[in-house]
Amino acid sequence: MDSASQYELYLIKKELQDIVNELLSIANGVKLDFSGVGNEKCAESLVRAANHYMDVRRQLDSMNLSELSDEFKAKKLAEEQREAAQKAAAQKNASVSSPAPVAAPVSTPAKSSSKSKTSSSKKNKQSAVSSIVEEALAWLFR
């Protein structure tokens, strides 16, 4: 994982921790300052939300993201190759007017059969990271 991605992940984790701290602070304030108006249930609800964010943060901390690094590099390489092929095709079309532009073939990294199992494992972990972040965002905007 490149440094920009690591920094982005750091910022996500920091934001999750800030949310947890703020929710727990609000829960304590509600519990202490608003007695007799359902403060216990309100505070418990806030603590449950904070616990959810703590779980998301723990899951992000426990994931071995270095395994995903190869997958990201392969994806980035494929995107760069696709963009280069599109530029070459556009330049070719600009210099030679043809009725129908022909798309340049896009090469993708070859995978051996032993790597396919690892690749599917990496895809599962990548989708797990995505689902964790999506779930956290869904909780955030409730």
Steps between C-alpha positions, in 0.01 A plus 500: 500500500647833402557781747197699381271202563657436840449864594137485383445190713664675796262794457200264488611329821563835668155623397340182637680549832392866512139392440524241780643757741232756413216246535627385838534861614144577392374180668663604828353848472151367430525250783612761755317815390159375389375282782139390491432552128611164358862587539608142574354362177638786297847458650486122441413560136796734458733249668374225262579723204846574645559127551408440137761752385756345735429160339549646153828657611617170652417317178700751297791472744500119486498472121829422326481759226845418364341199327272737313795700375572263210136511394499880499825511302363259238180700472690828466727349233199375304338845520819669382528256208136560408549879509815475287317284247213747487741792447678311224170417333386863527825625347477243223140600429594867496779448247308253280133562447323168494125432505512280811773528762652170608563456870852399597527171684542536873737259663433382850748330729497123458419295807612147563268245652681516835455877509129485421421372849713775651341755269149403608613522862634850435177600327302375800719705735470804274122467496509454879685831538249667268203357687644606837550856380154507338342369820678763706386773265143369512509524880648847476221637281204341678 
